Amino acid sequence: MCGMKDRRKVFVHIVSWNSSRWLKICVESVLVQEGFAPGHDLLIQVTDNASTDGSPELLKDFGPAVGLSVNSRNLGFCAAHNQGVRRFLDSGCAFLLILNPDLRLEKNAVGELLR
């Protein structure tokens, strides 16, 4: 949890549905953001929409640095992001960054966004 609202605490939410070929690269790019510590001022959460390609299992390799919620069926992109927004509102983080699983952030992307 991010704790009390802090101007540098960021909640990153990713929705996955059979995204295993991209998801690892995306999550790794979030974990290495310059000036941020996952689990402290950078909270990463993935909501999986009932993938059948091993996406949830792939995320377990990241341990507690990446939160995972798995839906029992595919609720769709927007409904799954709404679940993430609810977790963001309960997190105490100041910012929400919604990502697609098929992208890779530059190491300074989050810092630049906040600046």
Secondary structure, DSSP 8 states (H G I E B T S, - for coil): ---S--TT-EEEEEEESS-HHHHHHHHHHHHT-TT--BTTTEEEEEEEES-SSSHHHHHHTTGGGEEEEEESS---HHHHHHHHHHHHHHHT-SEEEEE-TT----TTHHHHHH-
